[in-house]
């Protein structure tokens, strides 16, 4: 069902439903490279989210800040960080002003892994877009170009 928005305002719920449908279409069949990479890296979704937060933030964060950002308990965040530390994906140090605070940052290996995840996502999206007609690709690109750019994610 296609609704014309030429004379009417699209309700947010209708836009959300259409985006969810699009999201499902994009995900079906386009996630294989990403899932293969995640299986190879043997990362949980929680570990992946934590690495994304650290890499995107580009500064060290305290364990407490990370826990709050990801809506995790402090012990769960600490255990997740410990697992990533053992794998060489994060570095942890004492805060220079308060030794009770532990600062965590991504290693170059973590940055490389997140780059690989983003590349796998991009490849999946490209495979999905290849199945669109030239008119559909142009129309979609035009529609996406009028949307606001991603806001900077608040670092923890």
C-alpha positions in Angstrom: 0.0 0.0 0.0 1.5 3.3 -1.0 0.1 6.6 0.4 0.6 9.8 -1.4 1.9 12.6 0.8 1.3 15.3 -1.8 -1.8 16.8 -0.1 -1.7 15.2 3.4 0.7 15.1 6.3 2.0 11.7 7.0 1.3 10.6 10.6 4.4 9.6 12.6 2.8 6.1 13.2 2.5 5.5 9.4 6.1 6.6 8.8 7.3 4.4 11.6 5.3 1.4 10.2 6.7 2.0 6.7 10.2 2.3 8.1 9.8 -0.9 10.1 8.7 -2.7 6.9 11.7 -1.3 5.0 14.0 -2.3 7.9 12.7 -5.9 7.7 13.1 -6.0 3.9 16.7 -4.7 4.2 17.6 -7.2 6.9 16.1 -10.2 5.1 19.0 -11.6 3.1 21.4 -8.7 3.7 22.7 -9.7 7.1 24.7 -12.8 6.2 28.1 -11.1 6.0 27.5 -9.3 9.3 26.3 -12.4 11.1 29.3 -14.4 9.7 31.7 -11.7 11.0 30.0 -11.7 14.4 30.2 -15.5 14.6 33.9 -15.3 13.7 34.6 -12.6 16.3 32.5 -14.6 18.9 31.0 -11.4 20.3 27.8 -11.0 22.1 25.5 -8.2 21.1 26.2 -6.5 24.4 30.0 -6.6 23.7 29.4 -5.2 20.2 27.2 -2.4 21.5 29.9 -1.5 24.1 32.6 -1.4 21.5 30.5 0.8 19.2 29.9 3.2 22.1 33.6 3.4 22.8 34.8 3.7 19.2 32.2 6.3 18.3 32.9 8.4 21.4 36.6 8.7 20.7 37.5 9.2 24.3 37.8 7.0 27.3 34.7 6.5 29.5 34.3 5.3 33.0 32.7 2.0 33.6 29.8 3.8 35.3 29.2 6.0 32.3 29.2 3.0 30.0 26.8 1.2 32.2 24.4 4.2 32.2 24.7 4.7 28.4 23.9 1.0 27.7 21.2 0.7 30.5 23.3 -2.0 32.2 24.0 -2.7 35.8 27.5 -1.7 36.9 28.5 -5.4 37.6 27.3 -6.4 34.1 29.2 -3.6 32.5 32.3 -4.5 34.4 32.0 -8.2 33.4 31.5 -7.3 29.8 34.5 -5.0 29.9 36.6 -7.7 31.5 35.7 -10.1 28.7 36.7 -7.5 26.1 39.9 -6.7 28.0 40.9 -10.4 28.0 40.5 -10.4 24.2 42.6 -7.2 23.7 39.7 -5.1 22.5 39.7 -2.5 25.3 42.2 -0.9 27.6 41.4 0.0 31.2 43.3 2.4 33.5 42.7 4.3 36.7 41.4 7.8 36.4 44.3 10.3 37.0 42.1 12.3 39.4 40.2 9.6 41.2 41.8 6.2 41.5 38.4 4.6 42.3 37.2 5.4 38.8 38.3 3.1 36.0 38.6 4.5 32.4 38.0 2.3 29.4 39.0 2.9 25.8 39.0 0.9 22.6 42.2 -0.7 21.3 43.3 -0.5 17.6 41.9 -4.1 17.3 38.5 -2.9 18.5 38.5 0.0 16.0 39.5 -2.5 13.2 36.7 -4.9 14.3 34.1 -2.1 14.3 35.3 -1.0 10.8 34.9 -4.6 9.6 31.3 -4.7 11.1 30.4 -1.4 9.4 31.9 -2.8 6.1 29.8 -6.0 6.4 26.7 -3.9 7.1 27.5 -1.7 4.0 28.0 -4.8 1.8 24.6 -6.1 3.0 22.9 -2.8 2.2 24.6 -2.7 -1.2 23.4 -6.2 -2.0 19.8 -5.2 -1.1 20.0 -2.0 -3.1 21.2 -4.0 -6.2 17.8 -5.6 -6.3 16.0 -2.3 -6.6 15.3 -0.8 -10.0 17.3 2.3 -11.1 14.2 4.4 -10.5 13.7 3.0 -7.0 17.3 3.6 -6.1 17.2 7.2 -7.4 13.9 7.9 -5.6 15.1 6.4 -2.3 18.4 8.3 -2.5 16.5 11.5 -3.2 14.2 10.8 -0.2 17.1 10.1 2.1 19.0 13.2 1.0 16.3 15.5 2.5 16.6 13.9 6.0 18.7 15.5 8.7 22.2 14.1 9.1 22.9 11.9 12.1 23.4 13.9 15.3 26.5 13.3 17.2 25.9 10.5 19.7 26.3 11.7 23.3 29.4 10.1 24.7 29.0 8.5 28.1 
